[in-house]
Amino acid sequence: MGALSVPSDGGWGDPLGLSSVALAVVDADGCVEYWSSAAEDLLGHTPADVLNRPVLSLLDDYAASAARRRGRPADGHWAGKVSVRHRAGHQVELALQVRALPADGGRDGWLVAACAAASQRQWDLRQAAVHGLLHGSPIGVAVLDTQLRCRWVNGLLAGMEEVQPSEQGLAPRPAADVGGQLAPAVERQARQALTAGETVSSFEHVTPSPGSRRPLPGCLRLRSSVPLRDGSGTTVGVCQSAVDFDDQDRARQRLLLVNEASEHIGSTLDLERTVAELAEILVPRVADFAAVDLLDGVRDGREPGPPGDRGGRAGLIRAAHLSIRADHPEVVVDVGAATRYPARSPQSRCLASGRSVRTAAVTPSTGWLSDDPLRRSPFLRIGVHSHMVVPLRARGVTAGVVTLLRWENPDPFDEDDLLLVEELSARAAVCVDNARRFAREHSAALALQTSLLPPVLPQHTAVEVAYRYLPADAEAGVGGDWFDVIPLSGARVALVVGDVVGHGIHAAASMGRLRAAVQTLADMDLPPEELLAHVDDLVLRLAEEAEASAEGPVVVGATCVYAVYDPIVHKLCLARAGHPSPGIAHLREPVGFLDVPAGPPLGLGGLPFESVEIELEEGSVLAFFTDGLIEAHDHDVDTGLERLSFALAHPDRPLEEICETMVRTLLPDRPWDDVAFLVVRTRTLSPDRVASWDVPSTPSAVAEARRLAMAQLTRWGLADLAFTTELIVSELITNAMRHAHGPISLRLIHDRILTCEVSDAGNTSPRMRRARHTDEGGRGLFLVAQVAQRWGTRYTPQGKTIWTEQALP
C-alpha cells in the first residue's frame, strides 16, 4: 500500500465524508454488491475482483472469525477498526462504520464506509484539539457573521465580556444568548478584518468595570479578528479571539501603570489638573481612595520651606481626591479647604522626614488614628484596613503628601505597592514643581503687566470710556497688550491700544516701555503718523539691546493704533501700525470698521505710516481692541469681526454693558491670548464753551485782546482767573508779534480746566530761560510757566500754537 495522501483541505476534512470515504454495499448474504473507486484506491481491489464475492474474504482470519461471532448489530449500526488484506498482500487497518440498509422481506443489506485508521486517529486528535482550544484554553472565541452579529461564543469570552452564560459550563451559545453589543473598538477591528480580508490584531489595557469580579488592576488583552472563508473562498464571517496576559504579573502591571502615568500626568501646566491626574492613575488600580494635599503657598507659586520646620504645624490644602465610591464616605475635607493632621499622624511624620509611611493594618487600636477622631469614625465605618502616605518630593523640596486607603481591595499595601506609588509620586512631584514655578512666573508677569497698565483712566469731557484687560490662560502666559487714554491740550484726548509680540515677563516689560514712550510723545502733541514713526525706532532699539544682552527672547515687534479726538471740531485723526482697525457704531448707521491704512508693524523700520481724519457725530461709539478679541481656535477673523459688530449694536446702551456683551460674545472662559479693548463714546464741547478771536499785528491789539478775554471770563463766571489769564494773554501775544509772523489768533476753552491758546504762522518754538539782572527782557515765558499749571507748544500745518492750562477755582 502506498503513502496516504493529504486531503486538499489540509487534513481538516472529515475522513468519513462522502468526498473521501471508501464505500461498499453488502447484501443480506454477505456478498459485495457495490465497490466505490475510493475503496479501490484504498485496498487495491477492482470492482471485478470483489463484486458478488463474500466481504469476509477481504478480512484476515482473525477479523473474519470475530465478525461471524459478532453477528448482526441489534441497533443496525456498528463502528470500529478492522484489519483488511490489500491486493498487494499486506494488511491495512481500517476505521469502519456499518449501517443497515432496510429491504423488503426483512433481508437487510449493509452500507460500509471505511477509511484508513490513521486518518481517523488524526481526525479525532484534531477534533479534540479544536474542542480543547475553544472550551479549555485561555482564549475567548466568538464567531460573527458578515453583519458583525455574534453567532457563537465560548464561555471564556462571555466571561471576559462579563456576560452571564445561559447554559451551564462553557458550552457554546448562539447570539441570542450573548446579549449586549460589541465594544466600538472590537467592532472597528472586526470590520477592518472583514473589509481587508486579512487578520487584524491589537493590544488594549482592560480595566474592570465598577463592581466587576475580575482582578485588579486589569490586564493586557490581545484581540484578533480573522476572516472566515468557505470552500469557494467567499468570506462568510469573522472569528474574534481575545487573550488576557497574566493578570497576576504585578511587575508587568506596574510597568504598564508607570508608562501610562508618564503620558497622563503633567499633560498641562495647571497645578490642580496635575494632582487630579495623579489621583486618576492611583484609583482604582492601586488604591480605593487617594488624596493629594499640598503645602499652603505651593498653589500660589511660593517655595516650600525646609521639611524639618513643618511637622504637625504644617498648613495643608486639599488639592484633589478620588474614590471608588461616588458618595466619598471617607472624605472629611473638601477640595480647596485647609486640612490639619495630628502630630503623630503618618502625614505629619511624612512631611517632617520626607519619607513614606505605610500602615499595613489599620485597626481601632491604631495609635495615630485615635488622635484623629475626625477621620477615625468614617475609616472604621467603611472598613479601611490599609493606609499609606507618600511625599510629593522633587528637586529636594517636599510640596505635599499623597494619602492612599484600601477597604474594597482585600490585600494590604506591601513593599511593591510602596515602591510603585513612590515612583508615580516622584513623577507627579516634578510636574507639580514645574506647574508651581510656572504659576509663580505667570503671577509675576501678570502683576508686572497689571502694574504697568493704567489703574484708573482719567475722566475727560471729550469722551466717555470703558475698558477691559483679560490675561491669557496660564499655559499661554501673560502677553504685552495695553491701552491708554491720554489728555492732550485744547480739550483733545489721545486713545491708544497696542500689543507687543510674545508672552511672559519680557513682553510685559517691553509693553511698559512702549506705553511710557507713547505717553511722552503724546505730550509733544505729535501727529499720529509721526508718533508711530518714533515708537518704531524705539522698538528697533529694544530689539538691538535684547540681542546684544542675550537675555531672553528678542523683541521682534509690536502693533499699535493711535488716535486723537478733538471734541471742538468733532474730528478723529488716527494711524495704525499693523493693528486691527477700530470698530465704530453710528447712531443711525450699521456698525462698521474705520478705513485706516494698515501700516507696517512696529519694529520693521524705514516704512512710512499714514493717518486719516474722520468727522464723528456726538454719541458715536468706537471700539479699539487687540487681535486676541477677534481671533480664536474655533473661528476665523471674519467671524470674530461679525460677532464684534453684533456686540457693538445699539450704541445708546451703557458702555459697561457693551463691554460685557463683547466679553460674553467673543471670548471663551480661558482666552488663548491676552485681550485688551477700549470702548469710547464721543462727546462734543458746546460752542459757548469756546471763544476765539483774530489778533492784528499792532501794539494796540494786545490791550484789546486782554479786554476781550476778561469779558469772556466774566461771562463764564471765572473772574477769579482774570489776573493770571490777562498776564498769559499779554505775554503770549507779545511774543508772537515779536518773534513770529503771519496771522495771530487767540482762543479760550472752558473745560475741566481753562485753556488759553495763541496761534501764529511761525515754526520757531519758544523756550524758557532765566533772565539776568541786567536783561531788559526774557522773563515773559518764565512768568507764564509760574502762573499756569501746564504749558507747551504744538505744531499745525499752518504754524504752531502756544497753550497754557489753568485749574478752575
C-alpha positions, 0 to 999 in steps of 0.5 A: 500500500502506498503513502496516504495522501493529504486531503486538499483541505489540509487534513481538516476534512472529515475522513468519513465524508462522502468526498473521501470515504471508501464505500461498499454495499453488502447484501443480506448474504454477505456478498459485495454488491457495490465497490466505490473507486475510493475503496479501490484506491484504498485496498487495491481491489477492482470492482471485478475482483470483489463484486458478488464475492463474500466481504469476509474474504477481504478480512484476515482470519482473525477479523473474519472469525470475530465478525461471524461471532459478532453477528448482526448489530441489534441497533443496525449500526456498528463502528470500529477498526478492522484489519483488511488484506490489500491486493498487494498482500499486506494488511491495512487497518481500517476505521469502519462504520456499518449501517443497515440498509432496510429491504423488503422481506426483512433481508437487510443489506449493509452500507460500509464506509471505511477509511484508513485508521490513521486518518481517523486517529488524526481526525479525532486528535484534531477534533479534540484539539479544536474542542480543547482550544475553544472550551479549555484554553485561555482564549475567548472565541466568538464567531460573527457573521458578515453583519458583525452579529455574534453567532457563537461564543465560548464561555471564556469570552462571555466571561471576559465580556462579563456576560452571564452564560445561559447554559451551564459550563462553557458550552457554546451559545448562539447570539441570542444568548450573548446579549449586549453589543460589541465594544466600538473598538472590537467592532472597528477591528472586526470590520477592518478584518472583514473589509481587508480580508486579512487578520487584524490584531491589537493590544488594549489595557482592560480595566474592570468595570465598577463592581466587576469580579475580575482582578485588579488592576486589569490586564493586557488583552490581545484581540484578533479578528480573522476572516472566515472563508468557505470552500469557494473562498467567499468570506462568510464571517469573522472569528474574534479571539481575545487573550488576557496576559497574566493578570497576576504579573504585578511587575508587568502591571506596574510597568504598564501603570508607570508608562501610562502615568508618564503620558497622563500626568503633567499633560498641562501646566495647571497645578490642580489638573496635575494632582487630579491626574495623579489621583486618576492613575492611583484609583482604582488600580492601586488604591480605593481612595487617594488624596493629594494635599499640598503645602499652603503657598505651593498653589500660589507659586511660593517655595516650600520651606525646609521639611524639618520646620513643618511637622504637625504645624504644617498648613495643608490644602486639599488639592484633589481626591478620588474614590471608588465610591461616588458618595466619598464616605471617607472624605472629611475635607473638601477640595480647596479647604485647609486640612490639619493632621495630628502630630503623630499622624503618618502625614505629619511624620511624612512631611517632617522626614520626607519619607513614606509611611505605610500602615499595613493594618489599620485597626481601632487600636491604631495609635495615630488614628485615635488622635484623629477622631475626625477621620477615625469614625468614617475609616472604621465605618467603611472598613479601611484596613490599609493606609499609606502616605507618600511625599510629593518630593522633587528637586529636594523640596517636599510640596505635599503628601499623597494619602492612599486607603484600601477597604474594597481591595482585600490585600494590604499595601506591601513593599511593591505597592510602596515602591510603585506609588513612590515612583508615580509620586516622584513623577507627579512631584516634578510636574507639580514643581514645574506647574508651581514655578510656572504659576509663580512666573505667570503671577509675576508677569501678570502683576508686572503687566497689571502694574504697568497698565493704567489703574484708573483712566482719567475722566475727560469731557471729550469722551466717555470710556470703558475698558477691559484687560483679560490675561491669557490662560496660564499655559499661554502666559501673560502677553504685552497688550495695553491701552491708554487714554491720554489728555492732550491740550485744547480739550483733545484726548489721545486713545491708544491700544497696542500689543507687543509680540510674545508672552511672559515677563519680557513682553510685559516689560517691553509693553511698559516701555512702549506705553511710557514712550507713547505717553511722552510723545503724546505730550509733544502733541505729535501727529499720529503718523509721526508718533508711530514713526518714533515708537518704531525706532524705539522698538528697533532699539529694544530689539538691538539691546535684547540681542546684544544682552542675550537675555531672553527672547528678542523683541521682534515687534509690536502693533499699535493704533493711535488716535486723537479726538478733538471734541471742538471740531468733532474730528478723529485723526488716527494711524495704525501700525499693523493693528486691527482697525477700530470698530465704530457704531453710528447712531443711525448707521450699521456698525462698521470698521474705520478705513485706516491704512494698515501700516507696517508693524512696529519694529520693521523700520524705514516704512512710512505710516499714514493717518486719516481724519474722520468727522464723528457725530456726538454719541458715536461709539468706537471700539479699539481692541487687540487681535486676541478679541477677534481671533480664536481656535474655533473661528476665523477673523471674519467671524470674530469681526461679525460677532464684534459688530453684533456686540457693538449694536445699539450704541445708546446702551451703557458702555459697561454693558457693551463691554460685557456683551463683547466679553460674553460674545467673543471670548471663551472662559480661558482666552488663548491670548491676552485681550485688551479693548477700549470702548469710547463714546464721543462727546462734543464741547458746546460752542459757548464753551469756546471763544476765539478771536483774530489778533492784528499785528499792532501794539494796540491789539494786545490791550484789546485782546486782554479786554476781550478775554476778561469779558469772556471770563466774566461771562463764564463766571471765572473772574477769579482767573482774570489776573493770571489769564490777562498776564498769559494773554499779554505775554503770549501775544507779545511774543508772537508779534515779536518773534513770529509772523503771519496771522495771530489768533487767540482762543479760550476753552472752558473745560475741566480746566481753562485753556488759553491758546495763541496761534501764529504762522511761525515754526520757531518754538519758544523756550524758557530761560532765566533772565539776568539782572541786567536783561531788559527782557526774557522773563515773559515765558518764565512768568507764564510757566509760574502762573499756569499749571501746564504749558507747551507748544504744538505744531499745525500745518499752518504754524504752531500754537502756544497753550497754557492750562489753568485749574478752575477755582 
